[in-house]
Amino acid sequence: MESPRLELAQPTTPKGRKTQERIIKAARKVFGTAGFVSMRMGDVAVEAAVSMGALYRYFTNKDDLFLAVIYDIHQDLYRASQAGPGVSFREDPRSALHRANSGYLRHYSDNRAVMRAFIEATMVDTRYRDMWWYMRERHINRFVGALEGVFGIQEINGCPIRTVVEALASMTEQSAYAWFAEESLNATPTSLDLASAVITNIWYSAIFGSET
């Protein structure tokens, strides 16, 4: 599935690229504070210290801007949820899973307000629903490919490995949303260390603690 991100005008000068980056950074803050529905382009212009005319030269409307914000966050989430150098998935899958989960949860927590606005947006516009699905599928496809390629795992206890990974990914995403995006609703905050440990234990037990 291809990313539903809209094609944006690419600035041709360093100054233009810096302005576009500043607008996206400002939009992260405004969307996180106001939410998707209540956010106003004028607030972004003020936060980014640009005129309304300049803002609309880079982004046609609120939807273009929010898609750009979410796309950038997804790119960061995707990179953050890799095991990275120094850890072998083949030789030490638990450590690799822990590093990947820690990276994902940390970046989700850092962008919790925008992720909350994103979930709000998926309920009112199919473009954001499609972006959410693209983000989800990209993570799932990468991990299924790793399990099949590194360990030759195609099913667990008679269940297709993709179905198992889909369930684990949904659990991780919903847990991140409940723990961080809606942190104020929790009686006791969940630390990143505890969240990473719990999520990693579930992934490892589900995949490597059962017959394959």
N, C-alpha and C positions, 0 to 999 in steps of 0.2 A: 504494500500500500504506500503510495507516495504521500509526502507531507502536504497538507492542505494550505500551507502558508502562501499568502498572496505574494505575487512578484512586486517587490518594492523598487522604487527608483534608487539606483546605486550612486551615491555622491562621487564625483570625479576628482575632488580635491581633498587633501588632508583635513582642511577646516570643515568641509561638508561632512566627512565621515565622523569627525569628532562631535559635530552638532547632532547628527543622527544618533550616535551612541549616547549623548547627553539626554536627548529626548526619551530614548528607551529607558534609561536609568531613572529619569524623573517619573515616567509612566509606571514603572514598577512600584514606586513609592505611593503614587496617587491611587492606583488600582488597589493596592494593599490596604490603604486607608479608607477609601470610599466604597470599595466593592465594584463589581462590573456594571451593574444597572445604574448606580448613582454617579459614576465617574463622569466628569465633564472635561472636554478638551481644553477649555480655558484654564482649568487648574493645572493641567500638564504644562501648558505654555508658561504659566507663572513659575512653576517649580523648575522648569528647564531654562528659565530666563530667555525665552525667545518670543517673538511676536506670533500672533495667530496666523498671519500670512506665512511666516517661516515654518510653523508647525505643519500647515496643510501642504506645503511644498514637499515635505518628506512623507506624510501620512495622509491619505485621502479622508479618512474618518476614524472613529473610535475603534471599529472592528479591525481595520488594517493595523492600527497601533497595538491593540491587545494581542493579535495573532503574532506580531513581531516579538512582543514581550514573552509570550508563552513559548514560542519557538526557541528563543535564546535560553530560557530556563531549561527547556527540555534538552537542548544540546549540552548544557552544563550537567544536568542530571545523568545523562547517558555516559558522559565521560567520568563523572564522579563514581558511578556504580560499576566500574571495572576494578578487577583485583590489582592491576598495575604491576610494575616491575618488582622483582624480588620475592614474589609469591607464586608458586607453581600450583595451578588448579589440579593437575594430575597427581602431584606428590603430596599436596596438603590442601585438600578441598575445603576443609573447615576454615582454615585461615583465609583462603581466597574468598569464600563466601562472607566471612566476617568483614573483610576489608571492603568488599563490594556493597554489602548492606550498610555498613557504617558511612560510606561515601554518599549513598543514596539518601539515607535518613538525615544526615547532616545538611546536605544541600536542600532537601525538602524543608527542614526546620528553618534554615536561613531564609527561605522564600515562602514561609507558611502563609503570610497574609495574601500574597498573590495567588498561591495555590487554592486558597479558600475562594477567592474571587473567580478563579478558573472553573472550579466545580460549579459555582453559581452560574457561570456563563454557559456551561454545557447543557443546562436545563432550558435555556431560552434561545439557543442558536445552534443549528446543526453543524456549522463550521467548527465550533469549539468541541462539540461532541466528536467530530471527525479527527480533530487534533488530539484529543484525549485518546482515542482509539489507536491512532498512529503511534503515539508515544508508548502506549501499552504493548502493542504488537512488536514494536522494535526491540524493546527489552526482552520480551518473551522469545522472540525468534533467535536473538543472540544466545540466550542461555540454553535453549533447546539444542541449538547447533553445537554448543560446547559439550553438552552431555553426550550427544550422539557421537561427536567427533573424537572426544577424549576418552570416554568410558564405554562407548558402544551401547549406552542405555536407550532403549526404545519404549520400554514399559516398566511399570512398577506394580507388582501384585495384580497383573492383568489389566492395569489401566494405562492408556497411552501416555507417554511421558509429557506430551504437550498439554494434555488435560491437567496433569498434576502440576506442571509449572504455571499454567493459567490460574489454578486455585491458589498457589503460593504467592504469585504476583499480586492477585487481588487482595489477599490477606495483608501483604506488605503495604500496599497502597492505602487500603482502608485504615490500617493501624497508624500509618504516618498521618493521615488526615485527622483521625480521632485524637492522637497524642499531641500533635503539633498545630495543625490548622485550627482545631477547636480546643486548644489547650485550656482555655478558661472554663470549659465545662467539666474538666476532670477534677475530682476531689483531691487527687495528689498528682503533681506533674511527673511525667516519665522522662528520665534523663536519657540522653543520647546513648550513653554506655549501656544502660539497661535495655533500651529499645533494640540496640544492635545485637546484644547477647540473646535476647528472647527470639528475635526474628531469625537469627543465624541458627539457633538450636532447632527451630521448627523446620527450616529448609534442610539442614543436614540430616535430621532424623527422618524426614519424609523421603529423601532421596537415597541416602546411604545407610540408613538404619533399618531398611527393609530389604527383602529379597528383590533382586533385580533380574 
